[in-house]
């Protein structure tokens, strides 16, 4: 059977060299991976995965970034754009300073992303360089769709590498929250997670938010270790957006296991930012919330 696979690979190469890649390769790829599946040829699987990814990248239609941008522009709404500019704090000195909006809704962006879900990473890089918020978010939606659909380890690694090399353009809280745990969280489920601690120690607030929000995937699996450790690292962060993110993840931890959250809060509630604590205990009974917030206020007065 190994011989059969090698023959198919030779045919693929021949089609590439003869200029018939677009019309012939997809069919042959399907045959090869059907053969692999039913015969479980593990010894050459990794090499074949690399070869498959290489050919897939070549045969994918190279989407034109301006075409995607034009479609988003057609969906734009000036009133919505003005509202979003205020909502995402784009004024001078605010966290989203200089960000521009077209006024496209998230459902509309998802629709466009699905339509162009085969766009290559060069196209996504162009989109991420856009000054328009919705264009960058659409690029991230495409990346998430690709990552979820293609289970090839090689392809998924390329998505993660691309994501981590473009964090400078993932520069608002929704861009982070709608992408990081669906990419990094899933990828790191059974891998070393040191990259999250590197991001948590970054001077870039958005990378720090990526570090904590990525833990959403682990928390939903009942794994709280990294969420609590990164929350500890960010406990004294100066920015409200990190306070909210940490509080949010602690709240989700408490929903899965109340004892884990109360143990964490027992020695930290009095020193953590008020917003962080308020988010963390949001699902507690009202009387218990008042007790935590009141105790914090008294401790602050003493200090």
N, C-alpha and C positions, 0 to 999 in steps of 0.2 A: 504493500500500500504506500510505503514511503516513495517507491519508484513512481507510482501514479501521481503523487503530489508534486514530485520534481518535474515530471513531464508537464503538468499543468502550469507550473511556474515558468518553465521554458516557453510555453505557449503565450503566457502573459508578457514575457519579455519580448517575444517576437512581435506581438501585436503592438507593443509600445514603439518598437523600432520601426515598424512599417507604417506607423501613423494611424492605426485603427483603435487606439486606446479607448476613446470615448464610447465607441459602439460595441466593442468586443469584451473589454475588461470586466465590467460589472457582472456579466453572465458567468465568466470563468471564475471570478472571485466567489460567486455563490456556490459553484460546483466544488471548489477547493474546500471551503469552510463547511459544507455539508459533509464532505468526505472526512474531514477532521473530526466533526462532531460525532459521527456514527462509529468511527474507529478509534477515537480518543488517542491521537498521536501526540502524546505529551512531550516527547523528547525534542521535537522540532517546533513546538507550538510558539515559543517565544520568538524565534527567528521569523516564523511565518507571520506573527502579529506585526512585527516591525515592517515586513515587506508589504503586508496588507495596508498598514497605515500610510506608507509611502505612496502606494498606488492610489489609495483613497484620496489623498491630498491632491494628487495630480489630476484625477478624474473629476473631482468636485468642480461644479461650475463656479467660476470666480465672479462672485456677485459684485456689482458696481456700487460702491458706497454712496455715490451721489444719488443713485436710484432710490435707495432706502431713505436717505435724507429727504428727497423730494416727496416721497410718500408720506413721511411724518409731517412735513411742512403743510401738505394739503389737508391733513387732519387737525392742524393747529387752530387755536381759538384765542384771539387777543385778550378777551376778558379773563379766560382761564389762565393765560400766561401771566397776566398782572397779579391775579390772586396767588398763583404758585410762587411768584417772585417774592411776595410778602411772606408766605407761609414758610418758605425755605430760607428765610433770612439772608437775602442777597445784598442788603445795604452795606455801606462802607463800615468796616470794622466788625461786621457780623460773620458768623461761621460760613455762610454761603456766598460771601462777597464776590460779585462779578459773574455769578452763574446766570445763564440765560435760559429762558423757557419759551417753548412753542405753544404750550397750552394743549397738550395731547394727554388723554387719560391713560392710566395704567392698562386697563383692558385693551384699549386701542393699540398700545405699544406691544402688548403680548401677541396680538393678532398679526402685526407686522413682523414681529420676531419669528413667529411660526412660519410665515410665508417665506422668509429668507433664512430659514434654519440651516441651510447648507453653505452659508457664506463662510469663506475661509478666514483664517486668523489675520491675514493681511487686511482684509476688509474690516474686520472687527477693530483692528488697531486704528484704522482711519476713523471709524465711528467714535472710538473712545477719545480721539484727539479733538472731537467737536466741542465748541463752547456751549452747545445746547444740551441741557440736562437730559431731556427725553431721548436724544440720540445716543448718549452714553448708556442710559439704562436699557435701551433696546438692544444694544450690543451685548450687554451682560445677560439679558434674557436669552439671546441666541446662544451664548456660550453655555448657559445652564441647560438649555434644551439639548445641545449637542452632547454635553457630558452625560446627561441622563439617558440619552438614546443609545449612544455607542459605548458598550461595556468593555471595549478593548483597553487593557491596562496601559498600553502605549499611548493610545489616543487620549485617555483620561489624564495621564501624566502631562501630556502636552497642553491640555486645558488648564491644569493647575499651574504649570510653569508660566503660561501666558497670563493668567490671573495675577499671580504674585509679581510679575514683572511690570504690571500696569496699575499698581495700587495708587499711584499718584493721580490717576484719572477716576478712581473710585472714591470720589471726594464729597460725598454728602451721605447723610444717615440712611436714606432709602436705598441708595446705590449699594451700600454695604449690606443692609439688612435683607434685601431681596436676592442676594447672590451668595454671600460667604458661606453660610452653613450648608447650602445646597451643593456647593462645590468642595470647599476645604473640609467641611464637617464630614461629608460622606467619604472623601478621599482618605482622611486621617483616622477613620474609624478603627482600623487595625494596623496603623502605622505610628512611627515615632512622631510625637506632637511638639517637638522642640520649636518648630517654626512659630507656633502660637505665642510662645514666651518671648521669642525675638520680636514679634510684632507688638506684644504688650509693652516691651521696653522701648519701642520706637518713639521718636520725637514727633511723629505724625499722628495726630488724633484719630484719623480715619483708620490707620493701621491698628491702632489700639482698639478701636471699636470692632474691627474685623476679628481681632484676637478673642474678645469676649463673646461676640454674637455667634461666632463659629461653634461655640460650645453648645448652642441650642440643639444641634444634632445629637451630641452625646447625652445631654440632659434628657432628651426624649427617649433615649435607650436605657435610662436609669443609671447613667455613668456621670457622677457629679465631681469627680476629682479635679479635672482641669478647670471647670467653671469656678469652683471655690478657690483654687489656687490663683487664678487670674483675677478674680474679684478682689482677693487680698492685695495683689500687686497694684490694682487700680483704686483701692479704697480711698486714697487721699488725692485723687486726680482733681485738678482745678475746674474742669469744664462740666457744665450741666449735662451735655449730651452723653458723656461717659457715665455720669451718675445715673442717668435714666437707663442706659444699656445694662449696667451692672445690676441695678435694681430689678429690671425686667427679667434677667437671667436667674437671679436669686428667687424671684417670684415663681418662675417656671420650675425651679428646683423644689420649692416648697409644695407646689401642686403635686409633684411626684412623690415627695417624702417630706412631710412637715417637720419631722424630727431633725433631719439633716439641716434644714434652714434654721430652726430655732437654736440648734447647737452652734451654728455659725454666728448667728446674731448675738448670742449670749455675751460674748466678750468684745463685740464690735459695734453694736447698735449705737452706743453712746458717742463713738468717734466718727462714724460714717456720715457723709453729707445727708442732710435732711431729706432731699429729694430721693436719694438712693434708698434710704430706709422706707420712705413712704411707698415707693414702687414695690419694694420687696415684700411688704406686709399687706398689700392691697387686698388680697383675698382672705385675710384674717377677719374674724368677727369684729364688729365695731368696738366693743369694749376692750378687746385685746389690742387693737390698733391704738386706741387712746392711751392705753397703759404704756406702750412702747414710746409713742411720741411724747407723752407727758414726762416719762422718765428721762428721755433725751433732753428735753427742754430744761429740766431741773439740773441735769449734769452740766449742760452748757452754762447755766447761770453760776454754778459753783466754780467752774473753770474761768 
